[in-house]
């Protein structure tokens, strides 16, 4: 919520200017009076100045700061914006024919899926004598999420030819690329930083340090059975000293068990200067609870002329719901949220097939969409 340090409502400012001017002159200014017209113009300048004053004032508040102003607040607490990360994949190089000696594919050899995005090998690849192929880890030449998601066998064009080399392809999907940390994520880490001043022993402390591992970290839940009142006393005692960190990616996807992101987070939260000596820490993906989106919707007769616009708005509403539903670990599956968004998009009636009932999730679960989205336009309602 933004704070209004000074008034910048144009009507209020105009009224105050005219009132003060009339009080000094001792006469009433008519709407066509040149002096009143001048005051109207002056008011617009004052509105702009006051708006800038308000914006500047809000930039010193954590909840409203953005960009460089937010960076400056973070610097006071030792928190820096996480830089963009580069995607990685494994490349397999194949020779035209087996040789009687080892062939070296030099570090930095590039491959591309489209002539615009490039991946370069991280180290020299030595293909031994009598062998025709070998694999090596490669990193995108530029940072960003645009380098993620290239399926196997799609990075197949050689940019830098090496002797005896015939072909190249990726054997893993490219992943790990991140954009520069967003204002919202940086703001949340700054809010949490006081919890990190000792160790990651408290819940928010673990969350803070987990978020520092990578800009690809989205939602984080720190859980210990010892603090779970829903468990029996015996189960809570058995869970003493155990801490489970559940990670959701920034794009809302669930990391796989072998995702390098889990290892990056574990390295940070288990460091000697972060982890209490008695804690045994594990970093895990949350458990997926499947749900599907299937419904029919109608448009009111008086909105028939806008049916096409409403269809597009409903599709956008469905996408908004899916992002919202999977953005937080432990967020309950709520069909009322979907219904509300679709109705606000212009539909007059919604018949939900799925999800139809509220599903409560625990702190280690996350909603995961399965199957195709079926949002069927059923026509005009009477």
LINPE-V766035 format. One record per residue. N is the residue number from 1. RES is the residue in one letter. PSI is psi in radians with two decimals (NA if undefined). OMEGA is omega in whole degrees, 0 to 359 (none if undefined). Layout:
N&RES&PSI&OMEGA  N&RES&PSI&OMEGA
This chain:
1&X&2.22&182  2&X&2.52&179  3&X&2.37&177  4&X&1.74&181  5&X&-0.67&177  6&X&2.66&180  7&X&2.42&175  8&X&0.35&174  9&X&2.12&187  10&X&-0.70&181  11&X&-0.74&179  12&X&-0.76&182  13&X&-0.75&178  14&X&-0.79&181  15&X&-0.71&179  16&X&-0.74&179  17&X&-0.84&182  18&X&-0.74&181  19&X&-0.79&180  20&X&-0.71&180  21&X&-0.79&180  22&X&-0.63&180  23&X&-0.72&180  24&X&-0.75&183  25&X&-0.49&184  26&X&0.47&179  27&X&2.83&181  28&X&2.33&178  29&X&2.12&178  30&X&2.75&182  31&X&-0.56&183  32&X&-0.03&181  33&X&2.29&182  34&X&-0.60&180  35&X&-0.63&177  36&X&-0.70&178  37&X&-0.70&178  38&X&-0.74&180  39&X&-0.63&176  40&X&-0.72&179  41&X&-0.71&179  42&X&-0.61&181  43&X&-0.64&181  44&X&-0.61&177  45&X&-0.74&180  46&X&-0.68&177  47&X&-0.81&180  48&X&-0.75&179  49&X&-0.78&180  50&X&-0.63&177  51&X&-0.70&178  52&X&-0.66&177  53&X&-0.78&179  54&X&-0.77&181  55&X&-0.74&179  56&X&-0.74&178  57&X&-0.69&180  58&X&-0.40&181  59&X&-0.21&176  60&X&-0.01&179  61&X&2.30&183  62&X&-0.75&186  63&X&-0.34&183  64&X&-0.21&183  65&X&2.67&179  66&X&2.81&174  67&X&-2.32&184  68&X&-0.57&178  69&X&-0.70&178  70&X&-0.68&176  71&X&-0.73&182  72&X&-0.68&177  73&X&-0.73&179  74&X&-0.65&181  75&X&-0.60&180  76&X&-0.42&181  77&X&0.15&178  78&X&0.40&180  79&X&2.13&180  80&X&2.56&177  81&X&2.31&179  82&X&2.32&181  83&X&2.83&177  84&X&2.55&180  85&X&2.76&183  86&X&2.42&179  87&X&2.71&179  88&X&2.77&174  89&X&2.98&176  90&X&2.24&179  91&X&2.43&175  92&X&2.10&178  93&X&2.41&181  94&X&2.35&178  95&X&2.75&179  96&X&-0.56&179  97&X&2.70&178  98&X&2.47&180  99&X&2.86&180  100&X&0.06&181  101&X&2.89&180  102&X&2.46&179  103&X&2.28&182  104&X&2.15&172  105&X&1.96&189  106&X&2.65&174  107&X&2.42&180  108&X&-0.03&177  109&X&2.28&188  110&X&2.63&173  111&X&2.75&183  112&X&2.61&175  113&X&-0.37&188  114&X&0.10&181  115&X&0.04&180  116&X&-0.59&181  117&X&2.37&187  118&X&2.51&173  119&X&2.32&181  120&X&2.46&182  121&X&2.50&183  122&X&-0.34&183  123&X&2.94&175  124&X&2.46&175  125&X&2.09&179  126&X&2.03&176  127&X&2.00&188  128&X&2.81&178  129&X&2.44&180  130&X&0.02&175  131&X&2.74&182  132&X&-0.15&183  133&X&2.83&178  134&X&2.80&181  135&X&2.66&180  136&X&2.59&178  137&X&2.43&180  138&X&2.62&182  139&X&2.48&178  140&X&2.52&180  141&X&-0.28&177  142&X&2.63&180  143&X&2.77&175  144&X&2.77&181  145&X&-0.25&181  146&X&-0.28&180  147&X&-0.02&179  148&X&2.77&167  149&X&0.22&175  150&X&2.01&186  151&X&2.89&179  152&X&2.48&177  153&X&0.38&177  154&X&-0.38&174  155&X&1.54&194  156&X&0.23&180  157&X&2.22&181  158&X&2.29&178  159&X&-0.86&181  160&X&1.82&183  161&X&2.37&174  162&X&2.69&183  163&X&2.35&178  164&X&-0.03&184  165&X&2.34&182  166&X&-0.81&184  167&X&2.94&177  168&X&2.63&174  169&X&2.72&177  170&X&2.37&181  171&X&-0.09&176  172&X&2.72&177  173&X&2.34&179  174&X&2.37&183  175&X&2.95&176  176&X&-0.12&178  177&X&2.38&180  178&X&2.62&171  179&X&2.94&176  180&X&2.52&183  181&X&2.36&181  182&X&2.81&177  183&X&-0.72&183  184&X&-0.75&179  185&X&-0.73&179  186&X&-0.74&179  187&X&-0.72&180  188&X&-0.68&179  189&X&-0.66&177  190&X&-0.70&179  191&X&-0.59&184  192&X&-0.27&190  193&X&-0.58&177  194&X&-0.46&180  195&X&-0.19&185  196&X&0.02&188  197&X&-0.35&175  198&X&-1.48&176  199&X&-3.05&177  200&X&0.50&185  201&X&-0.57&180  202&X&2.88&184  203&X&-0.90&181  204&X&-0.49&177  205&X&-0.80&177  206&X&-0.71&180  207&X&-0.76&180  208&X&-0.91&184  209&X&-0.59&177  210&X&-0.70&181  211&X&-0.36&179  212&X&-0.20&185  213&X&-0.65&184  214&X&2.61&174  215&X&-0.17&179  216&X&-0.13&178  217&X&2.18&178  218&X&-1.76&181  219&X&2.58&181  220&X&2.39&173  221&X&2.24&174  222&X&2.19&188  223&X&2.36&173  224&X&2.23&178  225&X&-0.48&182  226&X&-0.40&181  227&X&0.10&183  228&X&1.81&183  229&X&-0.22&178  230&X&-0.19&180  231&X&2.82&177  232&X&2.83&180  233&X&-0.63&179  234&X&-0.74&179  235&X&-0.65&179  236&X&-0.69&177  237&X&-0.69&180  238&X&-0.43&181  239&X&0.04&181  240&X&2.31&178  241&X&-0.09&180  242&X&2.28&179  243&X&2.19&179  244&X&2.16&179  245&X&2.06&181  246&X&2.28&188  247&X&2.35&171  248&X&2.44&182  249&X&2.82&182  250&X&-0.59&180  251&X&0.09&179  252&X&-0.07&181  253&X&2.72&181  254&X&2.17&179  255&X&2.55&176  256&X&2.88&184  257&X&-0.49&181  258&X&0.27&180  259&X&2.34&181  260&X&-0.40&180  261&X&-0.67&179  262&X&-0.70&178  263&X&-0.66&179  264&X&-0.75&179  265&X&-0.75&180  266&X&-0.70&180  267&X&-0.67&181  268&X&-0.89&188  269&X&-0.28&180  270&X&0.06&179  271&X&2.63&185  272&X&-0.58&182  273&X&0.09&178  274&X&-0.68&188  275&X&2.24&173  276&X&2.53&187  277&X&-0.55&186  278&X&-0.06&182  279&X&2.36&170  280&X&1.97&189  281&X&2.38&171  282&X&2.50&177  283&X&2.15&189  284&X&2.74&169  285&X&2.61&177  286&X&2.76&177  287&X&2.35&182  288&X&2.29&172  289&X&1.99&188  290&X&2.50&170  291&X&2.80&179  292&X&2.85&179  293&X&2.00&181  294&X&2.05&179  295&X&2.82&173  296&X&2.51&179  297&X&2.75&183  298&X&2.79&176  299&X&2.40&181  300&X&2.65&183  301&X&-0.66&182  302&X&-0.24&179  303&X&0.21&185  304&X&-0.64&181  305&X&-0.39&182  306&X&0.32&186  307&X&-0.73&182  308&X&-0.72&178  309&X&-0.66&180  310&X&-0.68&177  311&X&-0.80&180  312&X&-0.70&180  313&X&-0.65&178  314&X&-0.75&178  315&X&-0.71&178  316&X&-0.66&179  317&X&-0.68&179  318&X&-0.78&179  319&X&-0.70&178  320&X&-0.72&180  321&X&-0.76&182  322&X&-0.75&178  323&X&-0.81&180  324&X&-0.79&185  325&X&-0.64&184  326&X&0.17&186  327&X&-0.32&184  328&X&2.36&174  329&X&2.34&179  330&X&0.04&179  331&X&2.10&184  332&X&2.56&177  333&X&2.02&191  334&X&1.78&180  335&X&-0.44&179  336&X&-0.58&178  337&X&-0.78&178  338&X&-0.80&180  339&X&-0.77&180  340&X&-0.78&181  341&X&-0.71&181  342&X&-0.72&178  343&X&-0.71&178  344&X&-0.40&179  345&X&-0.18&177  346&X&-0.13&178  347&X&2.58&179  348&X&-0.37&181  349&X&2.51&181  350&X&2.18&175  351&X&1.76&183  352&X&2.24&171  353&X&-0.63&178  354&X&2.35&353  355&X&2.53&182  356&X&-0.41&182  357&X&2.70&180  358&X&2.28&179  359&X&2.01&180  360&X&2.29&178  361&X&2.66&175  362&X&-3.12&188  363&X&-0.17&183  364&X&0.18&182  365&X&2.72&177  366&X&2.52&179  367&X&2.35&181  368&X&2.11&180  369&X&2.34&176  370&X&2.60&177  371&X&-3.12&181  372&X&2.61&175  373&X&2.20&179  374&X&1.68&177  375&X&1.72&190  376&X&2.17&175  377&X&2.10&186  378&X&0.04&176  379&X&-2.85&183  380&X&2.26&179  381&X&2.57&181  382&X&NA&none
